[in-house]
Amino acid sequence: MKLLLLLLGLAAAASHAIPVFPDVHEVYANGEDENPLMNLGSDANLIEGDILLPEGRNALIDKRYRWTFPIPYILGDDLDLNAKGCVHQAFEMYRLKSCVDFKPYEGEKTFIKFEKRGGCFSSVGDQQNGQILSLGVGCDHKAVIEHELLHALGFYHEQSRTDRDDYVDIWLDQVIPGMEHNFNKYEDDFITDQNTAYDYESIMHYRPFSFNKNESAPTVTTKISVFNNIIGQYLDFSRMDILRLNRMYNCSGPLTLLDQCAFESDSVCGMIQSTTDDGDWVHTKSRPGVEDHTLLGRCRDAGHFMHFDTSSGPPQASALLESRTLYPRRKSQCLQFFYKMTGDPQDRLVVWLKVDDGTGSVRKMSKIHTFYADSDHSWKIAHVPVASTVKFRYSLQAVRGGATPMAGATPMAGAMPMAGATPMAGVYVDDVTLTETQCPGAVWRIQNFSRVMETADANTYINSPPFYSAEGYAFGVSLRPRSGYRDYTGDYAGLYFHLISGENDAVMDWPAVNRQARLVVMDQDPDVTMRMSTARSLTTDLTTMADGRLLWDDPSKVGTLDPSCSCYRGASWGWSNFVKHFDLRRRSYLKNDDLIVFVDFEDITSLVKTEVPIQPRPV
Ligand SMILES: [Zn+2]
C-alpha cells in the first residue's frame, strides 16, 4: 500500500520572510468577489439580492418544498471550471456536517442545474420541476455556494426573520432607492426559525453595507455592536446553520464523519485500552504548563487529553488505545489528530489499523504510520490516510524509546524547573477526528502568528517550503500576514498560490492546466462539524503573462529564483482579503498561536465536460 506521507512545513516565520516578493497578483483585481451575493448588476428577477422569485410561495414551512436526498444535480458547461470544483467542495461540506447528499442527474423530475448567469442566486426550496442555481463571476467560492445551496434547501436570509427587529436595525433611508425590498421580513406563518435564536454568525446574514447608497453609511447594524464585525461572514456554516439544517431534514448524523474525540469525558468516546501491553494511556486533565489542545488558549486548567508517561519505565514499554468498531461507507478515510511528544527522541507514536479479516472479526493488523519525537515540544497536527472498505478500528500506540529518564529534556545546571510547571515527558494526543474525506495534500504551520500579524507590514511575505501534489507538481503558498486590504473590521491576511520548480519537472505536463489549487486556513475547533475553516480556490489555465509566456508553465522557465530554497517560484495568484484578522483572533484559528494552512493542487480535468441533457418529462 502506497501511503501519501504528509509534509509538515514548520516555519520559523522570520527565516522565510523576504522583504519584497513582487510577482503577486489578485485573482479578483477589481473586487468582484467582495460581496458577490448582492448581484447589483444582474438582470434576473431577484428578490433579497440573490433569491430567484419563487413560483410557489411557502418554502420553509411547507414540506412540499423540501428535498429528498440525494439531490440530483447538473453542472452546466458554461460554468467556470473553478466554480465546478468549488461546487464539489461545498457538497463535501454538506456531507461532513449534515445528511444532505447530492448525486449526478439521471432523468429525475426535480434537480438543481448549476449555470453561469449574472451573479450568484437560487430559488428557495425544491421547486419540483428542476431549477437553476447561478454561479456568476465571483461566486466560485465554497462559502458562497454553501449559502446558495441553503436557499435551495429552503432557507431565507437571517435578517428576514420575523423577529429580526429585536436584533438588527435596518436603515432603509440608506438603501439604494428601489432596493428596499431586499430587506423584507417574513411572518411566522411563512418561515420557521426551527426553534433557534437569531444568529449573527449565520452564513445567511447580510453584511452591514449591503445595498448601501452611501459608502460610509451601513444599511444593517446589530443591536449588540460587537456583532457588526461578524454579520455577513463567508467562512463556513455557523453552528446554528448546521443545527437548523439538521432539524429541517431530520438528520440523524453527518454522512462522512465516522468518529471524533476531544477526550473531554471519562468515557473517551468508547475508546479502549489494550490489556496485553505493559502500560496505559492516562486520561489527563490540563494544568498550567501541561495544557490540552481542545481548550488551549481559552481558559486555564480545563480540558483533557490522553497522555503516556515516558519519563520512566523499561525501554519499549507501550500503551495501545483502540477506537470502537467503525463502519465505512467510502473507500478512503482521513485520520486527523493533534499530538505532542516531550520525551526522548526515540519515543514514538504508532498508528495501527485493524480490519475485518473476512470472517467478521476485526483483527487483521497493519501499521500505517510512525511519528517520532523531536526537539519541538509543541502540539502538532497529524493526518494519516486510511483506506478501509470493511469494518475497522484504528489504534494509537505510544512507545517509550530511550532508557535514560528525561533524556529529551536537558535543563541547564542549576536551572530547576518551577514546581508544578514541569511538563510531563511523554506522548500526548488530543482532538482526534476520523472523516471519510481526503486528507489535505500539504499542511503548513506558521508558529507565533499573533506576533507575526502585529509586526508585519504590507510588504511582508512569508513563503512556504515546497510541497508536492499527488501527481508530482511542486507548489507553495505566499502568506501576507497584513496584506494591506482593510475594511471596517480591520486588517486582513492575504494568501497566494504558486508553482515551484521540483524534482519531477522533466516528466510533468507543462503548462499545468485544469488543476485546482485549494487554500484553506483551518479553524482548529475540536468538533469538525463546528469548524468554520475559510477556503478559496483557483484553477490553472492557458493564461499568458504580459511577455506572452504561459503563466502556469514550468517555473524554472517562467519563475524567479528564490535563494532561500534554491528553487524557482512562479507568479503567485491569490487574495489580499483571504481572512480577517478579526476572525483569526475570534475563533480557533490561532490555537497554540499556530496558523494552519492546508493546500491541495489537484487535476480536475474530469470536470471540463459535465453537462448532460435534461430529459423530456413523461406526459
Ligand atoms: Zn442569499
Residues whose N, C-alpha, C, O or C-beta is under 5 A from the ligand:
A	BS01	ZN	E48 D50
